[in-house]
């Protein structure tokens, strides 16, 4: 007998513990080497745990929903056993987790792939994923499918997600994911510990739109990626951070830490909630580099593939509420950063130029900053520098 231990992967220093979602195999099942056995949710990412060896899963030490820490033993595989002999060894899996674990859900049937958020919901409901019709790509079970399923029988994936009936006034109670709980904690921390103020300005996006329209086809043909607007905002922000280093600084106790590099976090929506992957050394990136990296982040976020490293750090952030139609917002600083830029939907608006009312594509910019170290002067002038760079993109090329 050769026993291989399945352990929780190494977590980052900022992640103390994680939650097991749903086991993809049950005790007695044959597994292949590197086959994904379970997904583990942290407050940053969902990690996949592969089988260290081919063989038979002989023991599940921590059940679905269990709380675990890095390097903790969660299962065992016998590499010399065969699946036919496994039923004799199949026994109820103990839940030896640091915190009480939820009861294990039935194992998913083959082919019933579920998104991490969906798997967690199904596990909590005790629903067999194999009985749920997935509405996602290749039959993948989405969060909506999971919310719409019940332990008494899965509902059609075509039906919209609805609250669980509890009489004339339906309600549904769903535990926060680790990511959502961490977001809530950090937002409260930010508001409690930072003296947040927000300054606003408006920018005429006409020059950027004209430049993009002129070169977008050639840009995509040359670089293999579409030319969007976010790369211009990133470049404009970096331009301003160079001029006003306090916007790129952070507070550490009674010290101000000036960062000699520019790592900008880009807020991205994912099925699990808002995540902020980091564009590192953006001052050394061109527009194509930025667009490619943002596209990569978007794909990884949708698939739950962002790594902890990609979500750690950052000296400044950009939040784009405009993709959802937001006209104006006051973004909250992402600690320990000291400033964040909020961009919004670009709309044709009436503005006055040289005494005449004209229509221009206007975007309202919002810069939230920590007034403990950033005065209004730096914040306002920093935002004006972003505005000037966007209204005259040649400034970005000439570093003016």
GIKAGI-V409195 format. One line per field, one symbol per residue. psi: psi as a letter, one per 30 degrees, with the letter a starting at -180 (. if undefined). burial: I if it has 24 or more other C-alpha atoms within 12 Angstrom, else O. A space follows every 10 residues. Layout:
psi->???
burial->???
This chain:
psi->kjkkkklklk llffjellkk ckkfllkfkk klkgkkelkk kagelkkkjl kfllbkjfkj eklkfkkllk gkkflkkjff lleffeeffk lkkliilelk llkklkkklk fikkleeeee eeeefhkjff gkjkfakhgk kleeeeffll ffkklkffkl kllkkhbfik lkjkkkleee eeeeeeeeee eefkiklkkl lkkjgeeeee eeeefeeeee eefgkkjafe eeeeeeeeee eeeifffgll kjbgkkjkkg ljjkkjkkkl ffaklilkjk hffgkaeeee eeeeeeeeee eefhgkleef gkakfllkki fffggkeklj lkkjkglflk kklakkkklk lkkhgkklkl jkkkkkjklj fefjleeeee eeeeeeeeee fiffeeefh.
burial->OOOIIIIIII IIOOIOIIII IIIIIIIIII IOOOOOIIII IIIIIIIIII IIIIIIIIII IIIIIIIIII OIIIIIIIIO IOIOOIOOOO OOIOIIIOOO IIIIIIIIOO OIIIIIIIII IIIIIIIIII IIIIIOOOOI IIIIIIIIII OOOIIOIOOO OOOOOOOOOO OOOOOOIIII OIIOOOOOOI OOOIOIIIII IIIIIIIIIO OIOOOOOOOO OOOOOIIIII IIIIIIIIII IIOIIIIIII IOOOOOOOIO OIIIIIIIII IIIIIIIIII IIIOOOIIII IIIIIIIIOI IIIIIIIIOI IIIIIIIIII IIOOOOIIII IIIIIIIIII IIIIIIOOOO OOOOOOOOOO IIIIIIIIII IIIIIIOIII IIIIIIIIII IIIOOIOOOO
